[in-house]
Amino acid sequence: MFIKGLKIHNRNFPRTDCYPFSLNLFRMTGEIEFRGDVSFFVGENGTGKSTLLEAIARRYGLAMWGGEKTHIVHRNPFETRLYDFISLEEEGPRTGIERGYLFRAENFFNCASYLDDFIMNDPGLIDFYGGVSLNQQSHGQAFMAFFKTRCSRGGLYLMDEPEAALSPSRQVEFLDCVRRSVSESGSQFIISSHSPIILSFPDAQILSFDSAPIKEIDYKETSSYRLYRQFLGAV
């Protein structure tokens, strides 16, 4: 593992009327323990999962593959400030360059375009992604090509809804990618997901953002599992 937990220093929040400091969830959660190599963040949209992933990435110093949000009209100046008010409990001393990244499904096009720019100056780099530009593959194929290559080295991988472009069979393939990265490379994953397939990763820790404070729940307690089970039982 790369990080064993984090603390949210909510008593130091600069104000409580602006996101993300306005979220009761963050004001009532003092710390989170990561007890395994794969942890999931689950909860409804807007509960703060993506925001905490980004804060962890910023605090740890990871690259943000998928890019940052750059639209600044009416931008909340506090939106990315949560990282200033968290601290990470790391497994051990760091050695060399930080390995891993923050992946955002919503901005994957930016990521693929950055890589195309790099490939123009280093054509051999395209072989690392299967010999085909990510922009010339289907969305799902490009996601999997990126995951397989970028996760081949041990690192801390933070992922925000990786299932967004993946078919059910691709989601199963993604699980195998995570398994290989953990077992062969010693990686750690923290993933925000709504997919009951991805959430089924064996022995994974699942942290719910649906109520304050953030708490660990079982797979069958997740709203994703319960909703899909109810829906499939009704058809």
N, C-alpha and C positions, 0 to 999 in steps of 0.2 A: 504493500500500500504506500501511497505517496502522502496522503493526508488522513489523519485518524479522526479529525473532527474540526469543528469551528465554534467560535463564540460570537454572538451578536451583542455588541455593546450598545444596547438600546437606550440606556440612561443618558448616553451622550448624543442622541439624535439631535440635530440642530433645530428641527421643528417637526410637528406631527400633523400638519395640514397639507402636506405635499407628498405625492408618491415618490419613493416607496415607504417613507417613514410614516405615512398615514395608515398603513396596513396594520391592523390589530395583530395579525399573525407575527410580524417582526417585533412588535412591541412586547409580545408575551412569550417569545422564544428566546431563551438565554443561550442555549448551546445545542449542538447537534453532534452526535457521535456516529462515525461511519464504521460499521463493524465488519465489513467485508470488502471484497474487490469490486463488487457491482452493487450500486445503490440507485434506486429510482425515486424521482420526485413525481408525485401524482396529485391531481387536484383540478378543479375547474379553471377555465381561462380567467386570467386576472388575479390569481391568488398569490403570485409572486415567484413562481418556480423559475421562470426564465431570468428574472431579475437577480435571484440568488445565485444561479449558475454564472451569470456574468460577473457578479461581485467576487465569486471564488476565483474565476479566471483572472480578473484584474489583480486581485491580491496575490495570487501565485505567480503572476507574470507570464501567462500563457498567450500564445498567438490566437487571434480571434478569426479563425477561418470562417468565411461567410460575411466578414466585414462588420463594421459598426453602423448603427443607425445614423444617417447623415442628414436627414431632413430636419432643418432647424427652425422652421416656422412654428411658433407657439411651443417651442421645446421647453420642457421642464428642466431647469438647471440642476435639480437634485436627482434626476432620473437615474444617473449612473454613479451616484455618490455612495451607495450602500457599502462598497468595498472599503471606504474609509472607516467604517464602523464595525468591521468584522476582523477577527484574527484567526489564523489557521494553526491547528496542532499538526505538525508534520512528523512523518515517521522517523526521519533521521536527517543528518546534514545533507545539503544539496551538493551535487558534484556536476560541474560543467553546465551546459545549456539546459534550460528547462525543457522537458520533453512532454508533448501533448498539445492540445488545442481546445478551443471552444468552437463547437460546430452549431450553426444556426440554419435550420432548414429553410427559413423564410428568405435568407440572403444567399442561398447557394449559387445563384447565377453570378453574383459578384466574385465568389471564390473561383468558379470555373473560368471566368474572364481573367482574373489575376494570373491563373496558371497558364492560360493561353499567351499572355504577355511574356511570362518567363520562358515559355517554350520557343518563342520567336528568337530569343537570344541563346537558348540552349536546347536545340532540337532533340537531343537525346533524352531529355526529361520526359518526353511523351511516352517513352517505353515504360516508364514507371507507372503509368496509368493505363496500361493495356494497349498502347500504340495508337489510341484514338483520343482526340480532344474530348474533354468532358462535355463540351457544348455540342458535340456531334453525336452524342449518345442520347438515348432516352433518359428522362429524368431519373427513373429508378436505376437504370444501368450506371449512370454517372454517379449517383449516390454510392452504390456498392463498389464501384471502382475506386472512389475516393476513400471509403472506409477501409477496404482491404489493403490499400497501399499505405495510407497514413497511420493505420493502427498496427503495422507490422513491427514497429519498434515499441519497446516498453515505454509507457508514459501515463500521464494523467489526462484522461479524455472526458471532456464535458460535452454533452450532446443535448440539444434542444429539439425534441420531436423528430428524431431521425426517421420515423415511420412515414413522414409526410408524403414521400414519393414512392414508397415501397409497397408492392403487392403483398398479399399474405405469404406467398412462397418466398419472396425476397426478404420478408421480415424474419422468417425462419433462417434464411441464409445469413442475415445480419447477426442473429443470435450465435451462430457458429463462428462468425468473425470475432465477436466479443469473447467467446469461450477460448478460441485459439490465442487471442491476444493476452488474455489473463494467464492461461496455463503455460504458454510458450515464451511470453515476453515479460510477464510480471506486471501487466498494466492494471490500472484502476479506472473504473468507469462510474461517472455520475450522470444519469440520464433522466431527462424529463420526457414523459411519454403518456399517451392515452391508449396505447395499443395493448389489449389483453394478451396478444401473442408475445410481444416483447417483454411485457411485465412478468411473463411466466419463467424467466431465466431461473434455473435451479438455485435455491438458497440465497437469492438476491434479497437485499434489504429494501423495503418499500416505505418511504416517508410521505405521509399525507399532509397536504397543505389545505385541506378542506375545513379544518377547524384550528383554533389557536389553543395551545401552542402546537407547533409541528410535532407529529408523533408517528411512531412506526406502527404499521398495520400489516395484516396478512394479505396474501394475494387475493383470496376470495372475498375479502372485505372491500376491495377497491371498487369504485363506482363503475369503472370500465368493465370489470369482470361481471358484476351484478347486472349491468344494463345489457351486455351482449347475451348473457345467459337467459335473461327474461325475454329479450327479443327473439332469440332462436327458439325458445320454448313456445313462442306464440305463433310461429309460422309453420 
